[in-house]
Amino acid sequence: MHITSAAVERAREWDQLVLSEHAPTDSSFRDPPPDEDPWTGLARSFAPPDRAEEDLDPAVPVIDTYLDKNDTVIDVGAGGGRLAIPLARRCAGVIAVEPSPAMRAGMEASISELGVDNVEVVAETWEDADIQKGDHVVCSHVIYATTPILPFLEKLQNHARKRVTVMLRERPPQGNFHELFERLFGEKRIPLPAMPEFRGLLESLDIKYDLHRLEDRPHGEFRDFDSALRRSTQRLFLNSGSPNATRLAELMPSCLVPNGDGVKFSWAEPQKGWLVTWSTQ
């Protein structure tokens, strides 16, 4: 990794996008943060597959092609163990770095239930984690809102003896909620950086990478109205029962259309998934 002047400028642009996207939410529109972990109630969406590995994350087979059985993996922002646990079956061990108590509780329950004994859970942010190096560092859908981005990437690079792998969407996962925000508050949102910006940043760092297209994932789809309202309330950083949340509940029926047995936003689009990986040797 070469920190060029072009890379510094790309990183500055990334950081500015994050700050600009956060500005409206962090000022007059966001409710006071609740006491509970914001991932409470969402952690189950990030659970690993069962023993038969049905619903295996499509990134796992791709990562596996780069793994040796004696390798160690660091999973940065491991969530509920969706990658960490199946990867642990394919390598010597996984260090799962996860700051969210709700996510860690879900992951630790899955580790126990599935009988996995080679996952070490670290209760820290990546920036604060003091851990040993691994052979591979993986980071799945974490960096959209990361700032400053350059030190974060440097730490990924410096902790990987062999390889870094990052998963991103073509557009940020929050993108399908921007239209809802605009309808509720009458103000445009600036999207967070995603895959196009990340590729530009890697190229400015002179990093030669492999790129894999992952399957599209549905987004903006929900089991029912209550699920849609609950997820939207969380994604817009509102507290249930607040004036803004009440207005959102009144708005939601006009934003949803039938989708099989469930509902989805009328503007919902599938998310294109990407896996980008590079050697550190």
Buried (B, 14 or more C-beta within 10 A) or exposed (E): BEBEEBBEEBBEBBBEBBEEBBEBBEEEBBBEEEEEBEBBEBBEEBBBBEEEBEEBBBBBEBBEEBBEEEBBBBBBBBBBBBBBBBBBBBBBBBBBBBBBBBBBBBBBBBBEEBEBEBBBBBBEBBEEBEEEBBBBBBBBBBBBBBBEBBEBBEBBBEBBBBBBBBBBBBBBBBBBBBBBBEBBBEEEBBBBBBBEBBBBBBBBBEBEBBEBEBEBBEBBBBEEBEEBBBBBBBBBBBBBEEEBBEEBBEBBEEBBEEBEEBBBBEBBBBBBBBBBBBEBE
